[in-house]
């Protein structure tokens, strides 16, 4: 099941330059993400998606979409931390393409970890 992140850090970001590598908010956020039992969380997400598809007679593979507040052009966004977390566990996680493509088109796109 691929995972896609969708989603501004206006007024609350302490970074002047918005340099993600030196963001004082990102390191604690990533630390907290590291405390999550990822396998348990992902299995729960997968089970929810599969149950939903079964109950609603949807035959296509489900795609989970994570929605976050920050926009893709904000380097200090938690979206990159979430993508890093999923990708480090071998789960493809990338930005949602607009317009939203059909599953066949999404699967054709290359993705680098």
C-alpha positions in Angstrom: 0.0 0.0 0.0 1.7 3.2 -1.1 1.4 6.2 1.2 1.2 9.8 0.0 1.7 13.0 2.0 -0.5 16.0 1.3 -0.7 19.3 2.8 2.3 26.2 6.2 4.2 26.9 9.0 3.4 30.6 8.9 4.1 32.5 12.2 5.1 29.5 14.3 8.4 28.4 12.7 11.4 29.7 14.7 13.7 29.3 11.6 14.6 32.5 9.8 16.0 30.7 6.8 13.7 27.7 7.1 16.6 25.4 6.8 15.3 21.9 7.5 18.7 20.5 8.5 18.9 23.0 11.3 15.3 23.4 12.3 14.9 23.3 16.1 11.4 21.8 15.8 12.2 19.0 13.4 14.7 17.0 15.6 12.3 16.6 18.5 9.5 15.8 16.1 11.6 13.1 14.4 12.6 11.8 17.9 8.9 11.4 18.8 8.2 9.7 15.4 11.0 7.2 16.3 9.1 6.2 19.4 6.1 5.0 17.4 5.9 1.2 16.8 5.9 1.7 13.1 5.0 -1.8 12.1 2.0 -1.8 14.4 0.9 1.6 13.1 1.3 0.6 9.5 -0.5 -2.7 9.9 -3.4 -0.8 11.5 -3.5 1.6 8.6 -3.3 -1.3 6.1 -6.1 -3.2 8.0 -8.3 -0.1 8.0 -7.9 0.5 4.3 -8.5 -3.2 3.4 -11.5 -3.4 5.7 -12.9 -0.2 4.1 -12.4 -1.6 0.6 -14.0 -4.9 1.5 -17.0 -3.3 3.1 -17.5 -1.0 0.2 -16.7 -3.5 -2.5 -13.7 -1.5 -3.8 -11.4 -3.8 -5.8 -8.6 -1.3 -6.4 -5.6 -1.3 -4.1 -6.1 1.4 -1.4 -3.7 4.4 -1.2 -3.3 6.0 2.2 -3.0 9.8 2.2 -1.4 11.6 5.1 -2.5 15.2 5.3 -0.3 17.7 7.0 -0.6 21.5 7.5 2.6 22.6 5.8 2.9 23.1 2.1 5.4 21.2 0.0 7.6 24.3 -0.5 8.2 24.7 3.3 11.5 22.9 3.9 10.8 22.8 7.7 7.6 20.9 7.3 6.9 17.7 9.1 6.0 16.2 5.8 9.6 15.5 5.0 10.0 13.8 8.4 7.0 11.6 7.7 8.2 10.8 4.2 11.6 9.9 5.7 10.0 7.7 8.4 7.9 5.7 5.9 10.6 5.5 3.3 13.1 4.2 5.9 10.8 1.3 6.5 10.6 0.5 2.8 7.1 2.1 2.3 6.9 4.4 -0.6 5.8 7.8 0.6 5.9 10.8 -1.8 4.0 14.1 -2.5 0.6 13.7 -3.9 0.5 14.7 -7.6 -2.1 17.1 -8.9 -4.3 16.5 -10.6 -4.7 13.2 -8.7 -3.8 10.4 -11.1 -5.3 7.0 -11.3 -3.5 4.1 -9.5 -2.0 2.8 -12.8 -0.4 6.2 -13.5 0.9 6.5 -10.0 2.5 3.0 -10.1 4.3 3.8 -13.4 6.1 6.7 -11.8 9.7 6.1 -10.7 10.5 6.7 -7.0 13.9 6.9 -5.4 14.5 6.4 -1.7 
